[in-house]
Amino acid sequence: MPSPSRSTDQSPALAGIKVIDLGRVLSAPFTTSVLASLGARVIKVERPGTGDDSRAFGPHLGDKSLYFTSVNCDKESIALDLKCEADRAIFEALLDDADVLVENFSPGVMERFGYGWPVVHERWPRLIYGALSGFGMTGPLSPKPAYDIVAQALSGVMSLNGFEGGQPMRVGISIGDLVAGLYLALGIVGAIHKRTRTNEGCLIDVAMLDSQIAFLESAVTTCTGTGVVPTAHGTRHPSIVPFQAFKCADRWIVIGAGNNNLFAALCTALGSPDLANRPEYATNAARSARADDLETDLNRILGTRNAEEWLALLSAAGVPSAAVQSVAEMIAMPQVAARNMIVPIEDSSLGTTRVPGNPIKMSSVTPRTSRRAAPDLDQHRSQILAELSGRKPRP
C-alpha cells in the first residue's frame, strides 16, 4: 500500500493570520508573542508618545528596555490615539482585514472607546476578540484592577510557594500574567479552528485569577476531596518523597524518586542500599510520613561529595536529577542550543542580543534560528499606512 503523500509546505502554522495587539506590559503581549512565534503577523497598536508602559521598565541597554524586548520580538508597531477620529479610522481599517484583536484593559475600557464586543462583532463578524483581565468580564470582582501578584495571592499560589510556616512568597516569574497569556493564546488558536466551520468570530474572556486556579495541579481536588488545606512544602512535592532539592558539598541539586524502584536505585547510587530496606522508607506512604527523617539522612550522605560526582552516579542509575542552575548556566547548556531555545536578534539599539526561542517544535514547520527585533515605537507606521491606502475595500 503506498505511503500517503506529504506536504512540502514548511511555512509557520499561523502564516496568513493577522493580529491587532492592544496589549500592554506582559499578559496580552505574551499572548501575541506566542502567536507571532507561530507565524502570525502581529501589529502592536501603542499610545503616541510613550507607547507600551513596559518600554519604561528596566533594565535598559541604551534607550531600549530589555523587559519590553523579551515579549515583543517579531511584531510591528504603530502609534494610535483611539480618542482621535483620524487614528480611529486607521485602527478600524486595520480591523477590516484582521483575524484577531487582543487587549488587556480593565473591563469597560474598550466599551468607552466604542470597541466593546457587541459593537466589534456586529461590524467585523469574523474577528476573534481576545480579552484578558484580572477577573474577567463577569463576577463581583470584574471591575477591579489586578497585577500578577494579586492573582497569585487570591488563587492560593502564594500559600503553596515557599516554606511551611514562612512568609507568603511570590513565584519568581510573573506566572499570573504568563499563564493567562498562554490560555488566551490557546483559546485564540481554538477559535481560529472553529471559525473554519462557522465563518464567525467569537469573544474569548480570560481572567488571570481563573487561569491561576486552573493551574493549581491537585491542590483544589485535594482540598475539596479531603478537607485538608494544602500548604507550602519548600522544594518538596506534596505527595511524592523524595522529590526535592538537596545540598551537596558545593551546591544544590534536585532529585525526583517517583516510585519505589527509583528510590531503591537512588539509595544504591548513594552507596546506602540499606535505606531502601528500612520499613519506615519501604513505600511512598511511609516515606511521606517520615519525610523530615529521610531528608536528614539523604542530606548527610549528599553533603560528602560535590554535585558533579553525585549527578554522574545518579544519571548512571537512571534517577531523575539535576543541578539547580542559574539563568546564565541554563543559557550555556548544549541541550538548550540543540533545541534553538536561545536565539539572536539584531537590534539597532541593542546590537546582537539573545532572547528565548519557540518551544513549540512542529515537523511541518522549518525551525527558526533567529527572531526579529522588538519594534521601536511607531516604527512601521509608513509601511502600514501604505498597505492600507493600497488595499481594496472588503466586499
DAGIHU-V896494 format. One record per residue. N is the residue number from 1. SS is DSSP state (H for helix, E for strand, L for the rest). OMEGA is omega in radians with two decimals (999 if undefined). NEAR is the number of other C-alpha atoms within 8 Angstrom. Layout:
# DAGIHU-V896494
N SS OMEGA NEAR
N SS OMEGA NEAR
This chain:
# DAGIHU-V896494
1 L -3.09 2
2 L 3.11 3
3 L -3.13 4
4 L 3.12 4
5 L -3.10 4
6 L 3.13 4
7 L 3.06 4
8 L -3.13 4
9 L 3.13 6
10 L -3.12 7
11 L 3.14 9
12 L -3.04 9
13 L -3.09 7
14 L 3.07 9
15 L -3.13 10
16 L 3.09 7
17 L -3.11 11
18 E -3.08 12
19 E 3.01 14
20 E -2.96 14
21 E 3.01 14
22 L -3.05 12
23 L 3.14 14
24 L 3.04 12
25 L -2.95 10
26 L -2.91 11
27 H 3.13 14
28 H 3.03 16
29 H 3.07 14
30 H 3.05 13
31 H -3.08 12
32 H 3.03 13
33 H 3.07 13
34 H 3.13 10
35 H 3.11 12
36 H 3.13 12
37 H 3.08 9
38 L 3.01 10
39 L 3.11 13
40 L 2.98 13
41 E -3.08 11
42 E 3.07 14
43 E -3.08 12
44 E 3.12 12
45 E -3.03 11
46 E 3.08 14
47 L 3.05 10
48 L 3.05 9
49 L -3.05 5
50 L -3.12 8
51 L 3.09 10
52 L 3.13 10
53 H -3.04 9
54 H 3.03 11
55 H -3.13 11
56 H -3.09 6
57 L 3.05 11
58 L -0.02 7
59 L 3.11 7
60 E 2.87 9
61 E -3.00 9
62 L -3.12 6
63 L -3.07 6
64 E 3.11 11
65 E 3.05 14
66 H 3.07 11
67 H 3.12 11
68 H -3.12 13
69 H -3.00 11
70 H -3.10 9
71 L -3.11 10
72 L 3.03 13
73 L 3.04 12
74 L -3.13 13
75 E 3.00 15
76 E -3.11 11
77 E 2.95 15
78 E -3.14 14
79 E -3.13 13
80 L 3.04 11
81 L -3.06 10
82 L 2.99 9
83 L -3.11 7
84 L -3.05 7
85 H -3.13 7
86 H 3.13 6
87 H 3.06 11
88 H 3.11 12
89 H 3.10 8
90 H 3.13 9
91 H -3.13 10
92 H 3.06 8
93 H 3.07 9
94 H -3.13 10
95 H -3.08 12
96 H 3.12 8
97 L 3.08 8
98 L 3.06 12
99 L -3.00 11
100 E 2.97 13
101 E -3.13 14
102 E 3.09 15
103 E 3.06 12
104 L 2.98 12
105 L 2.99 11
106 L 3.11 10
107 L -3.14 10
108 L -3.10 9
109 H -3.13 8
110 H 3.06 10
111 H 3.14 9
112 H 3.04 8
113 H -3.07 9
114 L -3.10 7
115 L 3.02 9
116 L -3.05 11
117 H -3.11 9
118 H -3.14 6
119 H -3.12 9
120 H -3.09 11
121 H 3.11 12
122 H -3.05 7
123 H -3.11 6
124 L -2.98 9
125 L 3.14 9
126 L -3.08 11
127 L 3.04 15
128 E -3.02 14
129 E 3.13 12
130 E -3.13 14
131 E -3.13 12
132 E 3.14 18
133 E -3.11 15
134 L -3.00 14
135 L 3.13 15
136 L -3.03 13
137 L 3.13 9
138 L 3.11 7
139 L -3.05 7
140 L -3.13 5
141 L -3.03 7
142 L -3.07 11
143 L -3.00 10
144 L 3.07 8
145 L 3.13 7
146 L 2.94 10
147 L 3.13 9
148 H -3.05 11
149 H 3.09 10
150 H 3.12 8
151 H 3.10 14
152 H -3.10 16
153 H -3.06 11
154 H -3.06 8
155 H -3.05 10
156 L -3.11 9
157 H -3.10 13
158 H 3.10 13
159 H 3.13 11
160 H -3.09 10
161 L -3.12 13
162 L -3.06 14
163 L -3.10 10
164 L -3.14 8
165 L -3.13 5
166 L 3.13 6
167 L 3.09 6
168 L -3.06 8
169 L 3.05 8
170 L 3.00 10
171 L -2.95 10
172 L 2.98 4
173 L -3.06 4
174 L -3.01 9
175 H 3.09 9
176 H 3.08 15
177 H -2.98 12
178 H 3.13 11
179 H 3.10 12
180 H 3.10 15
181 H 3.10 14
182 H 3.13 11
183 H 3.12 10
184 H 3.10 13
185 H 3.11 12
186 H 3.11 8
187 H 3.14 9
188 H 3.11 12
189 H 3.08 8
190 H 3.14 8
191 H 3.07 11
192 H 3.12 10
193 H -3.13 8
194 H -3.13 9
195 H 3.09 11
196 H 3.11 7
197 H -3.00 6
198 H -3.05 6
199 L -3.11 8
200 L 3.07 8
201 L 3.12 13
202 L 3.04 10
203 E 3.04 9
204 E -3.05 11
205 E -3.11 9
206 E 3.13 14
207 E 3.10 12
208 H 3.14 17
209 H 3.12 13
210 H -3.06 9
211 H 3.10 13
212 H 3.11 15
213 H -3.14 9
214 H -3.06 7
215 L -3.03 7
216 L 3.10 9
217 L -3.07 6
218 L -3.01 6
219 H -3.10 8
220 H -3.11 8
221 H 3.06 7
222 H -3.11 12
223 H -3.09 11
224 H -3.09 8
225 H -3.07 6
226 H -3.05 6
227 L 3.11 7
228 L -3.12 7
229 L 3.13 6
230 L 3.13 8
231 L -3.14 7
232 L -3.14 11
233 L -3.08 12
234 L 3.11 8
235 L -3.10 9
236 L 2.94 11
237 L -3.09 10
238 L -3.07 5
239 L 3.11 5
240 L -3.11 11
241 L -0.04 14
242 L -3.10 15
243 E -2.97 13
244 E 3.08 11
245 E 3.10 10
246 E -3.11 12
247 E 3.00 11
248 L -3.10 14
249 L -3.05 10
250 L -3.08 8
251 L -3.12 10
252 E 2.97 11
253 E 3.00 13
254 E 3.10 12
255 E 3.08 13
256 E 3.09 11
257 L -2.93 14
258 L 3.08 10
259 L -3.06 7
260 H 3.13 10
261 H 3.11 6
262 H 3.10 11
263 H 3.10 12
264 H 3.10 10
265 H 3.10 11
266 H -3.10 12
267 H 3.11 13
268 H 3.13 9
269 H 3.13 11
270 L -3.14 12
271 L -3.13 6
272 L -3.10 8
273 H -3.12 11
274 H 3.14 7
275 H -3.09 8
276 H -3.10 10
277 H 3.12 8
278 L -3.14 8
279 H -3.09 6
280 H 3.13 8
281 H -2.97 13
282 L -3.13 11
283 L 3.12 8
284 H 3.11 11
285 H 3.12 6
286 H 3.14 11
287 H 3.12 14
288 H 3.14 10
289 H -3.12 6
290 L -3.04 10
291 H -3.14 10
292 H 3.14 6
293 H -3.14 7
294 H 3.10 11
295 H 3.12 10
296 H -3.14 8
297 H -3.10 8
298 H 3.11 9
299 H 3.14 11
300 H 3.13 8
301 H -3.05 8
302 H -3.13 14
303 L -3.10 10
304 L -3.12 8
305 L 3.07 10
306 L -3.10 12
307 H -3.08 13
308 H 3.13 6
309 H -3.12 8
310 H -3.10 11
311 H 3.09 11
312 H 3.13 8
313 H -3.13 10
314 H 3.11 14
315 H 3.13 10
316 H -3.13 7
317 L 3.13 9
318 L -3.14 8
319 L 3.11 13
320 E -3.07 9
321 E -3.13 11
322 E 2.99 8
323 E 3.00 10
324 L -2.96 8
325 L 2.93 7
326 L 3.08 6
327 H -3.14 6
328 H 3.11 7
329 H 3.10 8
330 H -3.11 9
331 H -3.08 9
332 L -3.06 8
333 L 3.03 8
334 H 3.11 6
335 H -3.14 6
336 H 3.11 12
337 H -3.11 11
338 H -3.11 7
339 L -3.13 6
340 L -3.09 11
341 L 2.96 11
342 E -3.01 11
343 E -3.10 12
344 E 2.88 11
345 E 3.05 12
346 E -3.05 10
347 E -3.09 10
348 L 3.13 5
349 L -3.03 8
350 L -2.97 10
351 E 3.08 7
352 E 3.04 8
353 E -3.04 9
354 E -3.10 8
355 E 3.09 9
356 E 3.06 8
357 L -3.10 11
358 L -3.13 8
359 L -3.10 5
360 L -3.11 4
361 L -3.10 7
362 L -3.11 7
363 L -3.10 5
364 L -3.09 7
365 L 3.07 11
366 L -3.10 9
367 L 3.11 6
368 L 3.13 6
369 L 3.06 8
370 E 3.07 8
371 L 3.09 11
372 L -3.09 9
373 L 3.01 12
374 L -3.01 12
375 L 2.88 13
376 L -3.14 6
377 L 3.09 10
378 L -3.04 11
379 L -2.99 10
380 L -3.08 10
381 H -3.08 10
382 H -3.13 7
383 H -3.10 7
384 H -3.14 9
385 H 3.10 9
386 H 3.09 8
387 H -3.11 8
388 H -3.10 9
389 H -3.12 6
390 L -3.06 6
391 L 3.07 6
392 L 3.09 4
393 L 3.08 4
394 L -3.12 5
395 L 999 2
